[in-house]
Amino acid sequence: MPRAALRAAEVSAAVLVLLAALQWAFAFSLFDGDFWRAFAFPAQGLGLFWRGLAATLEFTLIVIPTGLFFGFFWGWSRVSKWRFLSWPSGVLVEFLRGVPPLILVIFAYFFGTAFIPRGLDPFAGAIFVAAFAIGLHTAAYQAEIFRAGFQSVPRGQIEAGQALGMTSWQVMRQVVLPQSMRLSLPPLGNEFSNVIKDTSLLAAVGATELFGAGLEFSVRVPLSGHIDWLFLLWTAIAAGYFLVNFAVTRLVRALEGRLAVPGMEGAAG
């Protein structure tokens, strides 16, 4: 059995054992048909769980590429010899790292609508801008990851490339980028895991992602008399975030394996 498949089987078995123990300890059933018919499989359309999971995936596909794009550019700018690039990037990174992402989400939702073209749904546009704000927040952290990766490449290797007649772009593409990316991937994987969970902040402005779906279900179906349903609800929400996180981190691990160089495992750890 491939190592990745074995690891997935181990994690799945551990989760099932944990859920079975919780089911026994709190005397509830994971297979309560009434709950799942109400939350995940209603008679009409997709259930709240599947809608929330789909929305979380959509927001993840906005946030992670946004963070990567701006994080890479800001990280490169911070080590640039040109002051007109390094100084503004440094100010942006320090500002975004110092502001809670929830504040950025609220500001983006209420004041970002000015950037939404006319004719588009104002609510959907505002949610998109709020998700984009989370992308900028994680970009500030990713910029520091990329900056550390760039600075980890020995200066002598850069000078050697220049001595061989390579242009600055060739040195960046063939010498700096391959090494810095290998070193940056593990902390980037951790940041991706964090930012997937940060998408739950969008529920504060009305988005129906996984966390928002749980809140909406709690309003639709009063759970005061269903303490077992309350436990099932947030167990399902936690499982949804776990699935998205597991898929993304497995992809990052696979990319790490593709870029790994025999004998340099310690340098990339």
C-alpha positions in Angstrom: 0.0 0.0 0.0 1.4 3.5 -0.9 2.6 5.5 2.1 0.0 8.3 1.5 -2.9 5.8 1.3 -1.6 4.1 4.5 -1.4 7.4 6.3 -5.0 8.3 5.1 -6.2 5.0 6.4 -4.5 5.5 9.8 -6.0 9.0 10.2 -9.5 7.7 9.1 -9.3 4.8 11.6 -8.2 7.2 14.4 -11.1 9.6 13.7 -13.6 6.7 13.7 -12.3 5.4 17.0 -12.5 8.9 18.5 -16.1 9.4 17.2 -17.1 6.0 18.6 -15.7 6.9 22.0 -17.5 10.2 22.0 -20.8 8.5 20.9 -20.5 6.1 23.8 -19.4 8.8 26.4 -22.2 11.2 25.5 -24.9 8.7 24.6 -25.8 9.9 21.1 -26.0 8.3 17.8 -23.9 9.2 14.8 -26.6 7.6 12.6 -29.6 9.7 13.7 -31.6 9.7 10.5 -33.8 12.6 11.5 -30.7 14.8 12.1 -29.0 13.9 8.8 -32.2 14.3 6.8 -32.7 17.8 8.3 -29.0 19.0 8.0 -27.4 17.2 5.0 -30.1 15.6 2.9 -33.3 17.6 2.8 -36.1 16.7 0.4 -35.4 19.8 -1.7 -31.9 20.5 -3.0 -28.6 20.2 -1.3 -28.5 20.1 2.5 -26.9 22.9 4.6 -23.8 20.8 5.2 -23.1 20.2 1.5 -23.8 23.9 0.7 -21.5 25.0 3.5 -18.7 22.6 2.4 -19.0 23.8 -1.2 -18.8 27.4 -0.1 -15.8 26.7 2.1 -14.0 25.1 -0.9 -14.9 28.2 -3.1 -13.6 30.6 -0.5 -10.4 28.5 -0.2 -9.9 28.7 -3.9 -10.1 32.5 -3.6 -8.0 32.9 -0.5 -5.0 30.6 -1.1 -4.2 31.8 -4.7 -4.6 35.4 -3.5 -2.2 34.8 -0.6 0.3 33.0 -2.8 0.3 35.7 -5.5 0.7 38.7 -3.2 2.8 36.9 -0.6 5.4 35.9 -3.2 5.5 39.4 -4.7 5.7 41.1 -1.3 8.3 38.6 -0.1 10.5 39.2 -3.2 10.0 43.0 -2.8 11.2 42.9 0.8 14.6 41.6 -0.2 14.8 43.8 -3.3 17.6 46.3 -3.5 15.1 48.9 -4.8 13.8 50.9 -1.9 10.6 52.0 -3.8 9.6 48.3 -3.7 10.9 47.1 -0.4 9.6 50.0 1.7 5.8 49.9 0.6 5.8 46.1 0.8 7.2 46.2 4.4 4.6 48.7 5.5 1.7 46.6 4.0 3.0 43.4 5.5 3.5 44.9 9.0 0.0 46.5 8.9 -1.8 43.4 7.7 -0.1 41.2 10.3 -1.0 43.6 13.0 -4.8 43.8 12.3 -7.1 40.9 13.2 -8.5 39.2 10.1 -12.1 39.6 11.5 -11.6 43.4 11.4 -10.4 43.2 7.8 -13.4 41.0 6.8 -15.9 43.6 8.3 -14.2 46.6 6.7 -14.0 44.8 3.3 -17.7 43.7 3.5 -19.0 47.2 4.3 -16.6 49.4 2.4 -15.4 47.1 -0.4 -18.7 47.3 -2.2 -17.3 50.5 -3.9 -15.1 48.2 -6.0 -18.0 46.0 -7.1 -19.1 46.6 -10.8 -22.7 47.7 -11.3 -25.0 44.9 -12.2 -23.5 42.3 -9.9 -25.2 41.0 -6.8 -24.1 43.4 -4.0 -24.2 40.7 -1.3 -22.2 38.2 -3.3 -19.8 40.9 -4.3 -19.3 42.0 -0.8 -18.6 38.4 0.4 -16.1 38.0 -2.4 -14.3 41.2 -1.3 -14.3 39.9 2.3 -12.7 36.6 1.2 -10.2 38.6 -0.8 -9.3 40.5 2.4 -8.6 37.2 4.2 -6.3 36.4 1.2 -4.4 39.7 1.8 -4.1 38.9 5.5 -2.5 35.5 4.8 -0.4 37.1 2.1 1.4 39.1 4.8 2.4 36.0 6.6 3.3 34.2 3.4 5.5 37.2 2.4 7.6 36.6 5.5 7.9 32.9 4.6 9.0 33.7 1.1 11.4 36.4 2.4 13.0 33.9 4.7 13.2 31.4 1.8 14.9 33.9 -0.5 17.4 34.9 2.2 18.3 31.3 3.0 20.0 30.9 -0.4 23.7 31.5 0.1 25.0 34.7 -1.4 27.9 32.8 -2.9 25.6 30.8 -5.2 24.0 34.0 -6.5 27.4 35.5 -7.2 28.6 32.3 -8.9 25.6 32.4 -11.2 26.4 36.0 -12.1 30.1 35.1 -12.7 28.9 32.5 -15.2 27.2 35.2 -17.2 23.6 34.5 -16.0 21.2 37.5 -16.0 19.4 38.5 -12.8 16.3 36.7 -14.0 18.2 33.5 -14.8 19.8 33.6 -11.4 16.3 34.0 -9.8 14.7 31.3 -11.9 17.5 28.7 -11.8 19.3 29.3 -8.5 17.1 31.1 -6.0 13.6 29.9 -6.8 14.2 26.1 -6.7 15.9 26.3 -3.3 13.7 28.9 -1.7 10.5 27.0 -2.7 11.8 23.8 -1.2 12.4 25.6 2.1 9.1 27.6 2.0 6.7 24.7 1.3 6.5 23.2 4.9 5.6 26.6 6.5 3.3 27.4 3.6 1.4 24.2 4.2 0.9 25.2 7.9 -0.3 28.7 6.7 -2.8 27.1 4.2 -4.2 25.0 7.0 -4.7 28.1 9.2 -6.3 30.2 6.5 -8.8 27.4 5.6 -10.1 27.7 9.1 -10.1 31.5 8.9 -12.7 31.3 6.2 -15.1 30.6 9.0 -14.8 34.3 9.8 -17.0 35.0 6.7 -20.0 33.8 8.7 -19.8 37.1 10.6 -20.9 38.9 7.5 -23.6 36.3 6.4 -21.7 33.8 4.3 -23.1 30.3 4.5 -19.8 28.4 4.6 -19.4 25.4 7.0 -19.5 27.5 10.2 -22.3 29.7 8.8 -24.2 26.6 7.9 -24.0 25.4 11.5 -25.3 28.7 12.7 -28.1 28.8 10.2 -29.2 25.3 11.1 -29.2 26.2 14.8 -31.6 29.1 14.0 -33.9 27.0 11.7 -34.1 24.0 14.1 -34.1 25.0 17.8 -31.7 22.6 19.5 -32.6 23.3 23.1 -34.3 19.9 23.4 -31.8 18.1 21.1 -28.5 18.2 23.0 -27.4 15.1 20.9 -28.2 17.0 17.7 -26.0 19.9 18.9 -23.1 17.6 19.4 -23.8 16.0 16.0 -24.0 19.4 14.3 -20.6 20.6 15.4 -19.0 17.2 14.9 -20.1 17.3 11.3 -18.8 20.9 10.9 -15.4 19.9 12.4 -15.3 16.9 10.1 -15.9 19.1 7.1 -13.0 21.4 8.0 -10.8 18.4 8.6 -11.6 17.0 5.2 -10.7 20.2 3.4 -7.5 20.7 5.5 -6.4 17.1 4.9 -6.9 17.4 1.1 -4.9 20.6 0.9 -2.1 19.5 3.2 -1.8 16.2 1.2 -1.4 18.2 -2.0 1.4 20.3 -0.4 3.1 17.2 0.9 3.0 15.7 -2.6 4.5 18.9 -4.0 7.2 18.7 -1.4 8.0 15.2 -2.5 8.3 16.3 -6.1 10.7 19.1 -5.3 12.8 17.1 -2.8 16.5 16.7 -3.5 18.2 13.6 -2.1 20.6 14.6 0.6 18.9 17.9 1.3 16.0 16.6 3.5 17.5 18.3 6.6 17.9 21.7 4.9 14.2 21.7 4.0 12.9 20.6 7.4 
